[in-house]
Amino acid sequence: MLAHAAAAPMLAQTQAWAAINSGSRNLDGLARMADALADAFSVLPGDLRLIDPAPVDSVMPDGRVQPIAHGRHLHLTVRPDAPIRLLLTGHMDTVFPVDHPFQDQRWLEPGVLNGPGVADMKGGIAVMLAALAAIEQTDAVATLGYDVIINSDEEVGSASSAPLLRVAAAGKVAAFTYEPSALPDGTLAGARAGSGNFSIIVTGLSAHAGRNPDDGRNALLAAADLALRLKAGSGAGFSCNPAKIDGGSPNNVVPDHAVLRVNFRPRTPADEIAARALIDRSMTDVARDHDVSLHLHGSFGRPPKPMDGKAQALFGLVRQCGADLGLSIGWRDTGGVCDGNNIAACGVPVVDTMGVRGGSIHSDAEFLLTDSLPERAQLSALALWRIAQGQFIPGHNQTEGMIA
């Protein structure tokens, strides 16, 4: 269905896109990347648009809440009236800002390319496009329609693209997201924990540290106490990472302002409820004990993604497709999060590591195994074709009755 020779154009695309710095806050780079992707995906039929981001607020270090800008998101809709409709997603942003030293590509050895975003996930976008281009040359077009979302803010939580993802997920039979595999050997990510990012603004009362310190209310101390309570209360179903405290004052002033930044990773929806209860309880206790006021900003933006029956059925189909291509496909649970969490929360089964094999993502050692470009494109194309043939029934064993 997809010739092995297709590796060359995919590699060229990946390298061209990786040469564009598209860090999540580099709006100029994201604009260039969005235009490049719109040009590349224009080979597919359908309605292609670049969508403005939804408004998002952020807490500044001084406690002010103000809007934060994001890039546009690509949305392609193909055959929206087809009887079988899928969602395919990716992200154009990387974790490397425009002033990061890691900007260039180099070959570590034949077939191993080091570069920013080559695995996460510009190589994955190339795989997605190649698979869809192949599908358009088959009889799948008689039954299959799909939406493609490539957002500009996945690496910072997808807050400005979450509404778009929810709308696109409606009515879909299944979804594929093109994050790199969980391990270089091609192991997929199965169940995922959720994630919540919060900024807790603490307001105290300033005073002279020598003359009348007891008249002050130390916001920095209250924030530190809150961090310790949240960490101590975690562990049973959810982790907590107090990551940063902004604020403080000169040494001779009792600080009246602080902002605690904290992340939670609940494993199940019940764990998310428990984590939120811990936040509420701890904030109430700290406000009382330190005589300060607290304001919570943030949310659980990534719901937990369990391996339910529908997800297991979709993984089974991908595994069988892999076996028929001579690939061994396994999966494991992970604490990492991605847009697959949000898609699964819409009731749509998703395999969210359909991208390339590689590793060391989010570091200057990130690498792509280039032989995985055609391999993963073939895997996606076959899975898409079989779904178009009606061979995916959520909740059913997908290893029986399959045809190549």
C-alpha positions in Angstrom: 0.0 0.0 0.0 2.9 2.3 0.7 6.2 1.8 -1.1 9.4 1.7 0.9 10.9 4.3 -1.4 8.5 6.9 0.2 11.1 7.3 3.0 13.1 9.9 1.1 10.3 12.5 0.8 9.3 11.9 4.4 12.8 12.5 5.6 13.1 15.6 3.5 9.9 17.0 4.9 11.0 16.2 8.5 14.3 17.9 8.0 12.8 21.0 6.4 10.2 21.3 9.2 12.8 20.7 11.9 14.8 23.6 10.5 11.9 25.9 11.5 12.1 26.8 15.1 8.5 26.4 16.3 8.9 26.6 20.0 5.5 26.9 21.7 6.0 30.6 22.4 7.7 31.5 19.1 4.8 33.0 17.3 6.7 33.9 14.2 8.2 30.4 13.9 4.8 28.9 14.5 3.3 31.0 11.8 6.0 29.8 9.3 5.4 26.2 10.4 1.6 26.5 10.0 2.1 27.9 6.5 4.5 25.1 5.6 2.1 22.4 6.9 -0.9 24.0 5.1 1.1 23.8 1.9 2.1 20.2 2.5 -1.4 19.0 3.5 -3.0 20.8 0.5 -2.2 17.6 -1.5 -5.2 16.0 0.3 -8.8 16.7 -0.6 -11.1 18.6 1.6 -11.4 21.9 3.5 -8.1 23.1 5.0 -8.1 26.1 7.4 -5.8 27.7 9.8 -7.8 28.3 13.0 -7.2 31.1 15.5 -6.4 29.9 19.0 -9.0 30.1 21.8 -8.3 32.8 24.4 -6.1 31.6 27.3 -5.0 33.4 30.5 -1.8 32.9 32.4 -0.6 33.9 35.9 2.4 36.2 35.7 5.2 36.0 38.4 3.7 39.1 40.1 0.3 37.4 40.3 -1.4 39.3 37.5 -3.7 37.2 35.3 -3.4 38.2 31.7 -3.9 36.8 28.2 -1.1 34.8 26.6 -0.8 34.4 22.8 -0.7 31.2 20.9 -0.2 30.2 17.3 -2.8 29.1 14.8 -4.0 25.5 14.5 -4.3 23.6 11.3 -7.7 21.9 10.6 -8.4 19.7 7.6 -11.8 18.1 7.0 -12.1 15.4 4.4 -15.5 13.8 3.4 -17.4 14.9 6.6 -20.5 12.9 5.4 -18.7 9.6 5.1 -20.1 6.7 7.1 -16.8 6.0 8.9 -15.0 9.1 10.3 -11.7 9.3 12.1 -9.6 11.9 13.8 -5.9 12.2 13.3 -3.9 14.7 15.4 -0.4 16.1 15.8 1.4 19.2 17.0 3.6 21.6 15.3 5.2 23.1 18.4 8.4 21.9 20.1 9.8 22.5 23.6 12.8 24.4 22.2 12.4 28.2 22.3 14.0 30.5 19.7 16.9 31.3 21.9 17.6 27.6 22.9 21.1 26.4 21.8 19.6 23.2 20.2 18.6 24.4 16.7 20.6 22.3 14.3 20.5 18.8 12.9 23.3 16.2 12.6 23.7 12.6 11.8 24.8 10.6 14.9 25.3 7.6 12.6 23.7 6.3 9.4 19.9 6.3 10.0 20.0 8.2 13.3 19.2 11.9 13.0 19.6 14.2 15.9 17.6 17.5 15.8 14.9 19.6 17.5 11.5 18.0 17.0 12.7 15.4 14.5 10.9 12.7 16.6 8.5 14.9 18.6 6.8 15.3 16.3 7.8 16.6 12.9 8.7 13.1 11.8 5.3 12.0 13.1 3.5 14.6 11.0 5.4 13.4 7.9 4.2 9.8 8.7 0.6 11.0 9.1 0.6 12.8 5.7 2.2 9.9 3.9 -0.3 7.5 5.3 -3.3 9.7 4.3 -1.9 10.3 0.8 -1.6 6.6 0.3 -5.2 6.0 1.6 -6.5 8.5 -0.9 -5.3 6.2 -3.7 -7.3 3.2 -2.4 -10.9 2.2 -2.2 -11.1 3.5 1.4 -12.3 6.8 0.0 -15.7 5.2 -0.6 -16.4 4.9 3.2 -13.7 6.9 5.1 -13.8 10.5 6.1 -11.4 12.2 8.6 -10.4 15.3 10.3 -6.8 16.3 10.9 -5.9 18.7 13.7 -2.3 19.9 14.0 -2.2 22.3 17.0 0.4 24.8 18.0 0.3 24.4 21.8 0.5 20.7 22.7 3.8 21.1 24.5 2.2 23.7 26.8 -1.0 21.9 27.5 -3.2 22.5 24.5 -5.3 25.1 26.3 -5.9 27.1 23.2 -6.7 24.1 21.0 -8.7 21.9 23.5 -12.1 23.3 22.2 -11.1 22.5 18.6 -10.1 19.0 19.6 -13.4 18.4 21.4 -15.5 19.5 18.4 -13.3 17.5 15.9 -13.6 14.3 18.1 -17.4 14.4 17.9 -18.8 11.4 16.0 -15.5 9.8 15.3 -15.1 6.0 15.4 -11.5 6.2 16.5 -8.4 8.5 16.5 -4.7 8.3 15.9 -2.2 10.8 17.4 1.3 10.9 16.0 3.5 11.2 19.1 6.7 9.2 18.9 6.7 5.6 20.3 7.1 5.2 24.0 10.4 3.3 23.5 12.9 3.3 20.5 11.8 -0.3 19.8 8.4 0.9 18.8 6.5 0.1 22.0 3.3 2.2 22.1 1.9 4.2 25.1 -1.2 2.5 26.6 -3.0 3.9 29.5 -1.9 7.4 30.5 -2.2 9.3 33.8 -3.9 12.7 33.7 -2.3 16.0 34.4 -3.3 19.2 36.1 -1.3 22.4 36.2 -2.1 25.1 38.8 -0.8 28.5 39.9 -1.9 29.4 43.4 -1.6 33.1 44.2 -0.9 33.9 47.8 -1.5 37.4 49.2 -0.2 38.3 52.6 0.8 41.6 54.3 4.1 43.3 54.1 5.9 44.6 57.2 9.4 45.6 58.3 11.4 42.5 59.0 13.2 44.1 62.0 10.7 46.6 63.5 7.4 44.8 63.3 7.7 41.5 61.6 4.8 40.0 63.5 2.4 42.5 61.9 3.2 41.0 58.5 1.7 37.9 56.9 4.5 36.1 55.0 3.1 35.0 51.6 6.4 33.1 50.7 6.2 31.1 53.9 2.6 30.3 53.3 3.3 29.1 49.7 6.1 26.9 51.0 3.9 25.4 53.6 1.2 24.8 51.0 3.8 23.0 48.7 4.8 20.7 51.6 1.2 19.9 52.4 0.3 19.1 48.8 3.3 16.9 48.4 2.7 15.1 51.7 -0.9 14.4 50.7 -0.1 12.8 47.4 1.1 9.3 46.5 -2.1 7.3 46.8 -3.3 7.3 43.2 -1.7 10.6 42.2 1.6 12.3 42.3 2.3 16.0 43.1 5.2 18.0 41.9 5.6 21.5 43.5 7.7 23.0 40.8 8.3 26.7 41.5 7.5 29.6 43.8 7.6 33.1 42.4 7.6 36.1 44.6 9.5 37.2 47.7 10.9 40.6 48.7 14.1 42.3 49.9 15.5 40.7 53.1 14.2 43.5 55.3 10.6 43.2 54.2 8.1 40.5 55.0 6.9 39.3 51.6 3.3 39.9 50.8 3.1 38.0 47.5 4.0 34.6 46.1 2.8 32.2 43.4 3.1 28.5 43.8 3.3 26.4 40.6 2.3 22.8 41.0 1.6 19.8 38.8 -0.6 16.7 39.6 -0.7 13.4 37.8 -3.9 11.4 38.7 -4.1 7.8 37.4 -7.9 7.6 37.3 -10.9 10.0 37.3 -11.4 9.2 41.0 -7.8 10.1 41.7 -8.4 13.5 40.0 -11.3 14.1 42.4 -9.1 13.2 45.3 -6.3 15.5 44.1 -8.7 18.4 43.8 -10.1 17.7 47.3 -6.5 17.8 48.6 -5.9 21.2 46.9 -9.1 22.7 48.4 -8.4 21.3 51.9 -4.8 22.4 51.9 -5.6 25.9 50.7 -8.3 26.3 53.4 -5.8 25.2 56.1 -3.0 27.4 54.9 -5.3 30.4 54.6 -6.3 29.9 58.2 -2.9 29.1 59.7 -1.1 31.9 58.0 -3.9 34.5 57.8 -3.4 35.0 54.0 -5.7 34.8 51.0 -5.2 32.4 48.2 -6.5 32.2 44.7 -6.4 29.1 42.5 -5.8 29.3 38.8 -5.5 26.3 36.4 -7.2 23.0 35.9 -6.8 19.3 35.1 -6.3 20.0 31.4 -5.4 16.3 30.6 -7.9 13.8 32.0 -6.6 10.3 32.8 -6.7 7.9 29.8 -7.6 4.4 30.8 -7.2 1.3 28.6 -10.9 0.5 28.4 -12.6 -2.0 26.0 -12.7 0.4 23.1 -9.1 1.3 23.5 -8.0 -2.3 23.7 -9.9 -3.1 20.5 -8.1 -0.3 18.6 -4.7 -1.4 20.0 -5.6 -4.9 18.9 -6.2 -3.8 15.4 -2.9 -1.8 15.3 -1.0 -4.8 16.7 -2.5 -7.1 14.1 -1.6 -4.7 11.3 1.9 -4.6 12.7 2.1 -8.4 12.8 1.0 -8.6 9.2 3.8 -6.1 8.2 6.4 -8.1 10.2 6.4 -5.6 13.1 6.0 -6.6 16.8 3.7 -4.0 18.4 3.4 -3.9 22.2 2.4 -1.2 24.6 2.9 -0.1 28.2 1.3 2.4 30.6 2.9 5.7 31.1 2.7 8.8 33.3 3.3 11.1 30.3 0.3 13.0 28.8 -0.7 14.3 25.4 -3.7 15.2 23.3 -4.7 11.5 23.4 -5.9 12.1 26.9 -8.3 14.8 25.8 -9.5 12.7 22.8 -10.2 9.7 25.0 -12.1 11.9 27.4 -14.5 12.5 24.5 -15.3 8.8 24.4 -13.2 8.2 21.3 -10.7 5.3 21.4 -7.2 6.5 20.5 -3.7 5.2 19.9 -1.6 8.2 20.5 1.9 7.0 19.6 1.6 6.2 15.9 4.6 8.4 15.1 8.2 7.5 14.5 10.6 5.5 16.6 13.3 7.6 18.3 14.1 8.8 21.7 15.6 11.4 24.2 12.7 13.8 23.3 12.6 17.2 25.1 16.4 17.2 25.2 19.2 18.2 22.9 19.9 14.5 22.4 16.5 13.9 20.6 16.9 11.5 17.8 14.9 9.9 15.0 15.4 6.4 13.6 14.8 7.2 9.9 13.9 3.7 8.9 10.8 4.1 11.1 9.4 6.7 8.7 8.2 4.3 6.0 7.6 1.6 8.6 5.1 3.7 10.6 3.5 5.2 7.5 2.7 1.6 6.3 1.4 0.7 9.7 -1.0 3.8 9.7 -2.1 3.3 6.2 -3.0 -0.4 6.8 -4.8 0.4 10.0 -6.8 3.2 8.3 -7.6 1.0 5.4 -8.9 -1.8 7.6 -11.0 0.6 9.6 -12.5 1.9 6.3 -13.4 -1.7 5.5 -15.4 -2.0 8.7 -12.9 -4.2 10.4 -12.8 -2.2 13.6 -15.7 -2.8 16.0 -15.1 -1.2 19.4 -15.0 -3.7 22.2 -14.5 -6.7 19.9 -11.4 -8.9 19.4 -9.5 -7.3 16.5 -7.2 -10.2 15.8 -9.8 -12.5 14.2 -11.0 -12.3 10.7 -8.5 -9.7 9.5 -7.4 -9.5 5.9 -4.3 -8.0 4.5 
